[in-house]
Amino acid sequence: MAGVGTEKVFENDKVIVWNFELAPGEDTPVHTHEHSYMWYAIAGAPLQVFDENDNDLGILEVPTGATFALKLDNGELEVLSEPGKGMRVPARHKARNGGSTTYREVLVEFK
């Protein structure tokens, strides 16, 4: 994983588009989000979120077909969409696929 996704597929002066894939039980590296962003879940799974010190911050249920919007504010990300609305996590964190199938999403960062 490089940056906030598995593979950067597009970038211009307004957005960065990433493919993201996470096998069952797999963790992302600790990474930092530097932009507000949204994602579309191609194949959903429960994502368990941890801070950079490995403290469990909770599970975000991500159903297939869901679209999420997150706002970056003072080093924290706030989930603006359902499900998970109002959940806040540090911009620097990692996630684990808590499901039994590979998780897939397309993520768009807003510069």
LOTIFI-726207 format. One record per residue: residue in one letter; x, y, z of N, C-alpha, C in turn. Coordinates in steps of 0.02 Angstrom, whole numbers, plus 50000, padded with zeros to 5 digits. Example, Ala and Ser with C-alpha at 12.3 -4.5 7.8 and 13.67 -1.06 7.14 Angstrom:
2
A506604971650390506154977550390506604983550390 S506424988850354506844994750357506455000250394 
This chain:
111
M500434994150000500005000050000500445006250000 A500325010749955500685017049952500185022649966 G500345026950013499875032250028499255029550062 V498675031850040498045029950072497665024650033 G497975021849983497665016549944498175011549920 T497935006449886498375001249860498735003549797 E498365007149754498635009349690498335016049671 K498765021049658498525027549633498365026649559 V497745028249539497545027249469497465033849431 F497425039449467497325045949433497495051549482 E497775056949455497885062949495497885068949449 N497555074349472497605080749438497645086149492 D497515092449476497585097749525497015098049575 K496495093849566495905094049610495805087649651 V495985081749622495845075449656496415070449646 I496425065449691496845059449683496365053549690 V496395048849642495955042949643496385036749656 W496155032749703496505026649724496055020549717 N496335014949698496045008349710496295006149778 F495885002549815496075000149881495804993149890 E496234988649914496054981649923496364979149988 L495984975350027496234972850091495954965850102 A496394960950106496204953950115495904952950186 P495524947550195495244946050261495804945650314 G495704949250370496184949150424496804953450413 E496884956250354497464960350338497394967450366 D497964970250389498004977150412498324981550359 T498104987750354498464992650315499074994750356 P499584997550325500105000850365499795007050398 V500115009550451499905015950479500025021150425 H499515025350413499555030350361499205036650384 T499335042250350499035048650368498645051450310 H498015053250322497605056550272497745064050276 E497905066950219498065074050216497515078150182 H496985074750160496425078050126495765075050149 S495235078950143494565076050149494475071350089 Y494045066450097493975061550043493295057950046 M493165054149994492575049849992492775043249962 W492375038049976492505031649944491865028049929 Y491905023549879491365019149860491595011949872 A491205008149910491385001249927491144996549872 I491624993849834491464988949782491294982249813 A491654980249865491534974149902491644975749976 G491104976450013491134978850082491384973650132 A491544976150192491764972050248491774976550310 P491754973650369491864977750429492594979750434 L492724986150443493404988650449493524990850522 Q493994987550553494184989350622494734994450617 V494655000050653495125005650648495545006050712 F496195007250703496665007850759497055014350751 D497235017450808497665023350804498385021150792 E498845025750787499535024150771499885020150827 N499585020050887499855016250943499505009550952 D499095007650902498745001250900498155000850949 N497905006650971497305006751013496695005950968 D496245001350987495644999950948495155005850953 L494965008650895494515014450894493805012550873 G493695006150859493025003850841492985001050771 I492394998550756492274995350691491794999650651 L491965000750588491535004250541491254998950493 E490604997850497490284993050451490234996250382 V490534993050332490544995850265490194990850218 P489554992050204489194987450160489384988550086 T489344983250048489464983849976488984988949947 G489244993349904488844998449872488775004949911 A489045005249971488995011250012489495016449989 T489305022749997489745028449983489845032250048 F490465033550065490635037050126490975043650109 A490855048750150491195055150144491505056650212 L492145058750210492505060350272492825067150265 K492755071050318493025077850320493635077950366 L494185080650340494795081550380494745088150418 D494835087850484494765093750526495245093250585 N495765097450586496245097750642496525090850660 G496745087050611497065080650624496585074950638 E495945076150630495445070850639495015070350577 L494765064350566494285063050512493605062050543 E493095065350515492415064350537492005061350480 V491655055850496491225052650447490605056950440 L490455059150378489885063550366489275059650340 S489375053450320488845049550288488635043750332 E488075040750314487835034650347488105028650311 P488245023050344488275022350417488915025450445 G488935026150510489535028750542489535036250553 K488985039650535488965046950540489175049250609 G489635054050610489875056950672490475053550702 M490645047550678491235044150702491845048450686 R492295049050734492905052950725493505048550740 V494005048950697494625045150707495215049650689 P495795048250717496385052250698496535051350624 A496795056650593496985056250523497555051250513 R497945050050565498475045050563498215038750598 H498145033350561497845027250587498005021250541 K497725015550559497735009750515497065006350520 A496925001850474496284998250473496414990850460 R495964986650486495994979450475495334977050446 N495384972750396494784969550368494554964250417 G493984965450450493714960750498493234955750467 G493184955750402492724951250367493064944950342 S492674940950306492924934550281493064934750206 T492964940550175493094941350103493524947550092 T493834948050034494264953750018493834960050013 Y494064965350045493744971850043494034975749984 R493584979249946493814983249889493434989949889 E493804995249874493485001849867493855006049816 V493525011349794493825016749755493795022949800 L494365026049812494405031749858494605037949818 V494275043549831494435049849797494605055049850 E495235057549848495445062849892495325069549858 F495105074449896494975081149871495555085749892 K495935088149843496505092649858496265099549879 
